[in-house]
Amino acid sequence: MDILLFLGGIGWGEIIVIALIVLLFFGGKKIPEMMKGLGRGVRSFKDGMNGKEEEQETEKKDKE
């Protein structure tokens, strides 16, 4: 719900219109590929953050 406040009061009608424009612009076949790529990017980012945390924990243990 906070995202709606961030967007400045965009209603459901505007969201549907934007989604239709995106669908027309990219086509139905390209959108799942883009979402898959976005998911991979998010997963990679999370894995990278977890790797950093693990490195910091390992460094702390090594210092002790």
Kinemage of the C-alpha trace (Angstrom):
@kinemage 1
@onewidth
@group {chain A} dominant
@subgroup {mainchain}
@vectorlist {calphas} color= white
{ca met a 1} P 0.000 0.000 0.000
{ca asp a 2} L 2.974 2.275 0.588
{ca ile a 3} L 3.888 2.040 -3.082
{ca leu a 4} L 0.625 3.707 -4.024
{ca leu a 5} L 1.549 6.660 -1.833
{ca phe a 6} L 4.945 6.773 -3.505
{ca leu a 7} L 3.360 6.880 -6.948
{ca gly a 8} L 1.344 9.956 -6.064
{ca gly a 9} L -2.134 8.538 -6.004
{ca ile a 10} L -2.198 6.558 -9.236
{ca gly a 11} L -5.458 4.649 -9.342
{ca trp a 12} L -6.240 1.190 -10.677
{ca gly a 13} L -7.530 2.631 -13.940
{ca glu a 14} L -4.210 4.316 -14.662
{ca ile a 15} L -2.313 1.137 -13.774
{ca ile a 16} L -4.433 -0.868 -16.215
{ca val a 17} L -3.871 1.687 -18.980
{ca ile a 18} L -0.103 1.620 -18.380
{ca ala a 19} L -0.120 -2.199 -18.413
{ca leu a 20} L -2.004 -2.219 -21.730
{ca ile a 21} L 0.438 0.245 -23.263
{ca val a 22} L 3.377 -1.882 -22.115
{ca leu a 23} L 1.679 -4.979 -23.539
{ca leu a 24} L 1.148 -3.278 -26.893
{ca phe a 25} L 4.661 -1.847 -26.959
{ca phe a 26} L 6.585 -5.027 -26.063
{ca gly a 27} L 4.139 -7.749 -27.059
{ca gly a 28} L 2.913 -10.724 -25.083
{ca lys a 29} L 5.933 -12.923 -25.800
{ca lys a 30} L 8.597 -10.450 -24.694
{ca ile a 31} L 7.111 -9.550 -21.284
{ca pro a 32} L 7.659 -12.999 -19.651
{ca glu a 33} L 11.263 -12.954 -20.872
{ca met a 34} L 11.785 -9.526 -19.329
{ca met a 35} L 10.238 -10.628 -16.031
{ca lys a 36} L 12.446 -13.732 -16.004
{ca gly a 37} L 15.505 -11.530 -16.497
{ca leu a 38} L 14.323 -9.203 -13.758
{ca gly a 39} L 13.855 -12.159 -11.406
{ca arg a 40} L 17.356 -13.416 -12.165
{ca gly a 41} L 18.758 -9.967 -11.464
{ca val a 42} L 16.958 -9.715 -8.127
{ca arg a 43} L 18.094 -13.233 -7.168
{ca ser a 44} L 21.677 -12.390 -8.121
{ca phe a 45} L 21.512 -9.209 -6.049
{ca lys a 46} L 20.187 -11.098 -3.012
{ca asp a 47} L 22.859 -13.779 -3.409
{ca gly a 48} L 25.501 -11.071 -3.609
{ca met a 49} L 24.188 -9.415 -0.449
{ca asn a 50} L 24.141 -12.746 1.382
{ca gly a 51} L 27.693 -13.410 0.208
{ca lys a 52} L 28.822 -10.056 1.613
{ca glu a 53} L 27.202 -10.828 4.953
{ca glu a 54} L 28.879 -14.237 5.048
{ca glu a 55} L 32.256 -12.636 4.239
{ca gln a 56} L 31.826 -10.120 7.054
{ca glu a 57} L 30.913 -12.867 9.521
{ca thr a 58} L 33.946 -14.901 8.427
{ca glu a 59} L 36.221 -11.872 8.854
{ca lys a 60} L 34.837 -11.255 12.354
{ca lys a 61} L 35.485 -14.879 13.323
{ca asp a 62} L 39.022 -14.689 11.911
{ca lys a 63} L 39.795 -11.567 13.966
{ca glu a 64} L 38.717 -13.256 17.205
